[in-house]
Amino acid sequence: MAGNRLLARWGYRLSVVLLLSLAVVWAMPLVWALVVSVRPFAEPLGHGDIWFGRKLTLENFRRAWELAPFGQYYINTILIVLMILGVQIITVTMAGFAFAHYQFMGKGRLFIFILLQMMIPTTALLAPNFATIRQLGLFDTRLAIAVPYFGSAFGTFLMRQSFLGVPRDLVDAGIIDGCSWWQLMRHIYLPPSVPALVAFGLSSASWHWNEFLWPLVVTNSDASRPLTVGLVRFTQLGEIGARWSLLAAATLLVVAPLLITFLIFQRRFIRSFLHSGIK
């Protein structure tokens, strides 16, 4: 008995050490970016000298803000994320409701076909999506970035699974009371599925805030570029390549809203993911 307790205690300590080690490894790039961002601009990075400079300064943040129209980039990114999320909430909710509530021919095959989309690499769809955007005349617009993401196979799967967990007795009671399909979804299916919807919204917003490749392909001006694509100009500032202090400062300007939001609402975020079944 004592041996089992000792083994459990050491197992717990080992797991804590491993988790702390993983946390340090994960946080190291962010810590390095923060340290380099306050390094004087005139002090280039060298071998064995990639951390603090002779003094700390916030000049890099001012320079970065002046070198790129971050105000426009923020507006573009927020509008794109909200546009995608607003449409996705409608499409995944209705699709999940259809697959959970109705019975129709080919339902299982159609659902499998939708799930197969999650196995297709994003890069494989760049060429056909780009051709479609050009034919629609949407090139270099915010809508061009958002259109391919108006549907979500992951969101459809998540909402279907959540709706299937609603007791059938409640659904039958609603049908007997004369509820329409809209009333069934609004008053019976959605209330217990809010955590799943919130978890999906958080995943979607985080993913599309950080999206880079597709916006890079379909934008050509600052009027429609999001924050991530705007960072490209900081890799071409000098004859020797990137100015790392400016690039680190600009990167922190991009990730700061998501990071601050998570630090403030981390308990709600984690609770939403746990209740939705996402681990």
PLY file of the C-alpha trace (Angstrom):
ply
format ascii 1.0
element vertex 279
property float x
property float y
property float z
element edge 278
property int vertex1
property int vertex2
end_header
0.00 0.00 0.00
2.81 2.37 0.96
4.63 1.42 -2.23
1.62 2.33 -4.35
1.30 5.72 -2.67
5.00 6.42 -3.19
4.72 5.40 -6.85
1.66 7.61 -7.32
3.44 10.55 -5.66
6.49 10.23 -7.87
4.28 9.78 -10.94
2.50 13.01 -10.09
5.77 14.88 -9.61
7.14 13.53 -12.89
4.01 14.60 -14.76
4.27 18.11 -13.26
7.92 18.37 -14.32
7.09 17.21 -17.84
4.20 19.67 -18.14
6.35 22.55 -16.87
9.07 21.60 -19.36
6.58 21.59 -22.22
5.19 24.94 -21.07
8.69 26.47 -21.04
9.45 25.11 -24.52
6.11 26.41 -25.84
6.58 29.85 -24.28
10.22 30.31 -25.33
9.51 31.82 -28.80
7.10 34.32 -27.26
9.58 35.21 -24.51
12.35 35.63 -27.08
10.15 37.88 -29.24
9.30 40.01 -26.19
12.96 40.34 -25.19
14.19 41.15 -28.70
11.38 43.68 -29.24
12.80 45.87 -26.44
16.36 45.58 -27.77
17.74 48.80 -29.30
17.24 48.96 -33.07
20.89 49.85 -33.70
22.16 46.69 -32.02
21.92 43.81 -34.52
21.66 40.24 -33.36
24.82 38.21 -33.49
26.06 34.73 -32.66
25.81 34.28 -28.91
24.06 37.64 -28.52
20.37 37.11 -29.21
18.78 38.35 -25.99
18.92 41.66 -24.15
20.81 44.66 -25.49
22.62 47.31 -23.48
19.31 48.96 -22.57
15.57 48.44 -22.89
13.47 50.54 -25.25
9.98 50.68 -26.73
11.23 52.46 -29.84
10.78 49.34 -31.96
7.03 49.35 -31.37
6.79 52.97 -32.49
8.89 52.29 -35.59
6.88 49.20 -36.45
3.59 51.09 -36.13
4.89 53.85 -38.42
6.33 51.50 -41.05
3.04 49.65 -41.62
-0.62 50.78 -41.59
-1.49 48.65 -38.58
-4.72 50.54 -38.05
-5.98 49.40 -41.46
-4.64 45.88 -40.87
-6.54 45.64 -37.58
-9.77 46.81 -39.22
-9.34 44.30 -42.06
-8.56 41.42 -39.71
-11.45 42.13 -37.34
-13.95 42.50 -40.19
-12.75 39.29 -41.86
-12.87 37.28 -38.62
-16.33 38.59 -37.72
-17.63 38.01 -41.26
-16.43 34.41 -41.30
-17.61 33.68 -37.77
-21.05 35.22 -38.33
-21.73 33.13 -41.43
-20.19 29.98 -39.94
-22.38 30.11 -36.85
-25.46 30.08 -39.09
-24.24 27.39 -41.51
-22.81 24.94 -38.97
-25.81 25.29 -36.67
-28.33 24.60 -39.43
-26.22 21.80 -40.92
-25.75 20.17 -37.52
-29.49 20.45 -36.87
-30.32 18.82 -40.21
-27.99 15.87 -39.60
-29.14 15.39 -35.99
-32.90 15.89 -36.38
-33.94 14.74 -39.85
-33.83 11.40 -41.61
-33.23 11.52 -45.37
-31.74 9.38 -48.12
-27.94 9.43 -48.25
-27.63 11.15 -44.88
-24.72 9.01 -43.66
-22.81 9.20 -46.97
-23.26 12.96 -47.17
-21.99 13.39 -43.62
-18.92 11.25 -44.34
-18.29 13.29 -47.49
-18.36 16.49 -45.42
-15.95 15.02 -42.86
-13.55 14.03 -45.65
-13.02 17.72 -46.34
-11.06 17.95 -43.08
-8.50 15.55 -44.58
-7.80 17.75 -47.61
-4.71 19.99 -47.12
-5.48 23.68 -47.44
-2.68 24.13 -49.96
-4.35 21.64 -52.32
-7.33 23.99 -52.66
-5.38 27.19 -53.33
-5.48 26.94 -57.13
-9.21 26.12 -57.58
-10.23 28.63 -54.90
-8.08 31.33 -56.49
-9.61 30.65 -59.92
-13.09 30.90 -58.43
-12.28 34.20 -56.71
-10.94 35.66 -59.97
-14.04 34.60 -61.89
-16.27 36.20 -59.26
-14.29 39.44 -59.49
-13.45 39.41 -55.78
-9.66 39.49 -56.00
-8.00 41.81 -53.47
-11.08 42.19 -51.28
-11.90 41.16 -47.71
-14.74 39.02 -49.03
-12.27 37.00 -51.10
-10.48 35.96 -47.91
-13.71 35.03 -46.13
-15.72 33.19 -48.80
-13.88 29.81 -48.73
-14.47 29.53 -44.98
-18.21 30.20 -44.87
-18.77 26.48 -44.34
-16.94 24.33 -41.80
-16.80 20.55 -41.72
-15.43 20.62 -38.18
-18.19 22.96 -37.01
-20.86 20.79 -38.65
-19.47 17.69 -36.93
-19.23 19.45 -33.56
-22.79 20.81 -33.64
-24.24 17.52 -34.88
-22.62 15.65 -32.00
-23.84 18.27 -29.54
-27.41 18.16 -30.89
-27.44 14.36 -30.73
-26.89 14.67 -26.98
-30.22 16.46 -26.53
-32.79 14.04 -25.00
-35.23 12.82 -27.61
-38.11 13.17 -25.14
-37.66 16.95 -25.15
-37.71 17.00 -28.95
-40.84 14.85 -29.09
-42.54 17.09 -26.51
-41.76 20.12 -28.65
-43.17 18.44 -31.76
-46.37 17.51 -29.90
-46.72 21.13 -28.74
-46.62 22.23 -32.38
-43.11 23.71 -32.54
-41.78 24.48 -35.99
-38.26 23.40 -36.99
-36.99 26.86 -36.15
-38.57 26.76 -32.67
-37.17 23.29 -32.04
-33.67 24.46 -32.89
-33.99 27.73 -30.97
-35.61 26.49 -27.76
-34.62 22.82 -27.48
-31.42 22.10 -29.40
-29.43 25.33 -28.98
-29.60 26.06 -25.21
-27.66 22.95 -24.09
-25.30 23.30 -27.07
-24.08 26.83 -26.32
-20.71 25.63 -24.89
-20.00 23.73 -28.11
-20.91 26.77 -30.19
-18.69 29.02 -28.06
-15.78 26.57 -28.32
-16.15 26.47 -32.09
-16.31 30.27 -32.24
-13.08 30.56 -30.25
-11.31 28.05 -32.49
-12.56 29.75 -35.64
-11.62 33.26 -34.51
-8.14 32.17 -33.42
-7.52 30.24 -36.64
-8.61 32.99 -39.03
-6.86 35.72 -37.05
-3.60 33.83 -37.66
-4.35 32.72 -41.25
-1.53 33.69 -43.61
-1.21 31.72 -46.85
-4.67 32.25 -48.36
-4.80 36.01 -47.61
-1.33 36.34 -49.10
-2.54 34.74 -52.34
-5.74 36.77 -52.84
-4.66 40.23 -51.63
-2.44 42.75 -53.35
-2.88 45.97 -51.37
-2.97 47.23 -47.81
-6.66 48.07 -48.22
-7.58 44.39 -47.82
-4.55 42.75 -46.19
-4.89 41.36 -42.65
-2.29 41.63 -39.92
-0.43 38.41 -40.71
0.20 39.36 -44.35
1.25 42.84 -43.28
4.16 41.30 -41.39
5.79 40.35 -44.71
7.11 43.88 -45.22
9.18 43.56 -42.04
11.18 40.72 -43.60
12.38 43.00 -46.42
13.61 46.09 -44.59
17.35 45.84 -45.10
20.01 44.53 -47.42
20.77 41.78 -44.91
17.14 40.71 -44.57
14.84 41.09 -41.61
15.39 43.55 -38.78
14.61 41.16 -35.98
13.86 43.76 -33.35
11.27 45.41 -35.59
9.88 42.06 -36.72
9.52 40.90 -33.10
7.74 44.13 -32.16
5.39 43.86 -35.15
4.67 40.22 -34.34
3.71 41.12 -30.78
1.38 43.81 -32.14
-0.34 41.08 -34.16
-0.69 38.48 -31.41
-1.35 40.90 -28.54
-5.18 41.07 -28.91
-5.59 37.27 -28.84
-3.07 36.86 -26.03
-4.62 39.56 -23.84
-8.13 38.25 -24.50
-7.09 34.74 -23.51
-5.36 35.91 -20.32
-8.47 37.82 -19.28
-11.05 35.16 -20.14
-8.96 31.99 -19.84
-11.30 30.32 -17.33
-14.31 30.83 -19.58
-12.33 29.60 -22.59
-11.23 26.41 -20.84
-14.72 25.81 -19.43
-16.26 26.12 -22.90
-13.83 23.61 -24.39
-14.32 21.15 -21.54
-18.13 21.32 -21.77
-18.03 20.93 -25.55
-15.95 17.75 -25.34
-12.88 19.22 -27.11
-9.70 18.04 -25.42
0 1
1 2
2 3
3 4
4 5
5 6
6 7
7 8
8 9
9 10
10 11
11 12
12 13
13 14
14 15
15 16
16 17
17 18
18 19
19 20
20 21
21 22
22 23
23 24
24 25
25 26
26 27
27 28
28 29
29 30
30 31
31 32
32 33
33 34
34 35
35 36
36 37
37 38
38 39
39 40
40 41
41 42
42 43
43 44
44 45
45 46
46 47
47 48
48 49
49 50
50 51
51 52
52 53
53 54
54 55
55 56
56 57
57 58
58 59
59 60
60 61
61 62
62 63
63 64
64 65
65 66
66 67
67 68
68 69
69 70
70 71
71 72
72 73
73 74
74 75
75 76
76 77
77 78
78 79
79 80
80 81
81 82
82 83
83 84
84 85
85 86
86 87
87 88
88 89
89 90
90 91
91 92
92 93
93 94
94 95
95 96
96 97
97 98
98 99
99 100
100 101
101 102
102 103
103 104
104 105
105 106
106 107
107 108
108 109
109 110
110 111
111 112
112 113
113 114
114 115
115 116
116 117
117 118
118 119
119 120
120 121
121 122
122 123
123 124
124 125
125 126
126 127
127 128
128 129
129 130
130 131
131 132
132 133
133 134
134 135
135 136
136 137
137 138
138 139
139 140
140 141
141 142
142 143
143 144
144 145
145 146
146 147
147 148
148 149
149 150
150 151
151 152
152 153
153 154
154 155
155 156
156 157
157 158
158 159
159 160
160 161
161 162
162 163
163 164
164 165
165 166
166 167
167 168
168 169
169 170
170 171
171 172
172 173
173 174
174 175
175 176
176 177
177 178
178 179
179 180
180 181
181 182
182 183
183 184
184 185
185 186
186 187
187 188
188 189
189 190
190 191
191 192
192 193
193 194
194 195
195 196
196 197
197 198
198 199
199 200
200 201
201 202
202 203
203 204
204 205
205 206
206 207
207 208
208 209
209 210
210 211
211 212
212 213
213 214
214 215
215 216
216 217
217 218
218 219
219 220
220 221
221 222
222 223
223 224
224 225
225 226
226 227
227 228
228 229
229 230
230 231
231 232
232 233
233 234
234 235
235 236
236 237
237 238
238 239
239 240
240 241
241 242
242 243
243 244
244 245
245 246
246 247
247 248
248 249
249 250
250 251
251 252
252 253
253 254
254 255
255 256
256 257
257 258
258 259
259 260
260 261
261 262
262 263
263 264
264 265
265 266
266 267
267 268
268 269
269 270
270 271
271 272
272 273
273 274
274 275
275 276
276 277
277 278
